Amino acid sequence: MTIQTLVNTSSAAWEGWNNLGYEARTRILRHWTDQLATECRAMVEFQCRHAEEHVAQTWLMPGPTGETNELYCAGRGSFIVTADSDTPLVAVVGQLSAALVTGNTVYVCLAADYPVKAKDLAAQLEQSGCAGGVITAIDNDQLADLASHPSVAGVAYAGKLSTTQALARQLAARTGLLAQLISETDTDKLPVIGSPTYLLRFVTERTRTINITAVGGNATLLELGSGEEH
């Protein structure tokens, strides 16, 4: 499959997954935990719980002329999730669950000698309810070209500092929008992935305006200007 085909497939799946909502995405990820070991199940639950606490809420901001503005968090787009061959599976699961619960689609790339195959993780998630294209397994020889594609929102990597620096240089050299690099270099203690606010790196804030004054204008303002003269 070509890089552009991968991008097209993931992009086509993104809107439906992002619009599915936090509750539905959390339900799918918790269903996935039935296929995971205890430590990985706890990591998925950790990310889902903090998504509910930090990003799932919609904030109401009334406008000055009567319209309603809603501030909410949405996924950024498509992320690459990748890790070194000796990175614990719990770290990869943390990356995947954070990216997915916040409304992003994911390309997962793991070394050929990694204990779990990327295509197996993708299959597990599809069996748990992810639509086709939401998570895509890619080969290592596709990683560099895909990371350079301007449609990729960012890379979540767990492993060596030297690889983090190389990825940072590659993403900085891209044209178009800046891409996020979300890196975890302490794969034993996982201070980044294990942070309650880790998933904030996968979201962007949006505002939805509901115009309740479209017909006839704002009744209160009209009333202020329509009094009888005395």
BELVEN-V102746 format. One line per field, one symbol per residue. ss: DSSP state (H for helix, E for strand, - for the rest). phi: phi as a letter, one per 30 degrees, with the letter a starting at -180 (. if undefined). psi: psi as a letter, one per 40 degrees, with the letter a starting at -180 (. if undefined). A space follows every 10 residues. Layout:
ss: ???
phi: ???
psi: ???
//
This chain:
ss: --HHHHHHHH HHHHHHHHH- -HHHHHHHHH HHHHH--HHH HHHHHHHHHH HHHH----EE EE-----EEE EEEEE--EEE EEE-----HH HHHHHHHHHH H---EEEEEE -------HHH HHHHHHHH-- ----EEE--H HHHHHHH--- -EEEEEEE-- HHHHHHHHHH HH-------E EEEE------ -------HHH HHEEEEEEEE --------HH HHHH------
phi: .ddddedddd dddddddddd jddddddddd deddccdedd dddddedddd dddcbddccc beddcjdccc cbcbddkccc cbaddcdded dddddddddd ddjcdbccbb edcdecdedd dddeddddkd dejdbbdbdd dcdddddddd dddlbcbbld dddedddddd ddddciddcd cccbccdcch ddddddcedd dccbdbbccc dccdciiddd ddddcbdddb
psi: hidddddddd ddeddddded iddddddddd ddedeiiddd dddddddddd ddddedihhh ghideeihhh hihiidbhih hiiidehidd dddddddddd deeiihhhhi ideidhiddd dddddddeeh ihedhhhiid eedddddehe ehdihhihai dddddddddd ddeiiaiiih hhihegeddf dddeideded eeiiiihhhh heedheahdd ddddefiii.
//
